[in-house]
Amino acid sequence: MKCDECGGENPVIHLTEVEDNETRTLHLCAECAEARGVHGTPVPENFLLAGVLAQIEGSGTKVNPGPGSEGSGSGRCDFCGLTIRGFKESGRLGCPHCWSTFEGQLRPLLHRVQGAVQHVGKVYLPPDPSASEREKRLEGLRRKLDRAVDLEDFERAAELRDQIRSIRKAAT
């Protein structure tokens, strides 16, 4: 593999950028990554976040209790109940509120692991709920249409066919 910027051998940084809902991945050598402002060390393919978390726990890093920690010293999310210990074991946050609860512990970790704390990546776009509801409705109407045809109830089948057409037409 070659660096996408200079064509040099052995890119060490694989940067995924999302711009205008279009994703592209760049494979960069250390010099080109540095020129783009991407700092950090390459992450091995067998990298596990849980291992890094265990190293941090063993290194004497102090964990500040979050709100609602009940004096446990472990920090606890008030919304989902996740503790910093639970995060360290799983490597996953429980809810969006965990970020504000554990931010003091997460920022240094993210900087160490990713080389930055600002998110530059894919944006989740949820599916259009009206489209999925429409598809479910169409599926039900198609089943009813098949039953009406099987029973030779052609008047009912014609009504169902017209309903299906009107839903499809409204969708376009």
Helices and strands as residue ranges (DSSP letters): E 13-19, E 22-28, H 30-35, H 49-58, H 84-90, H 97-114, H 129-150, H 154-171
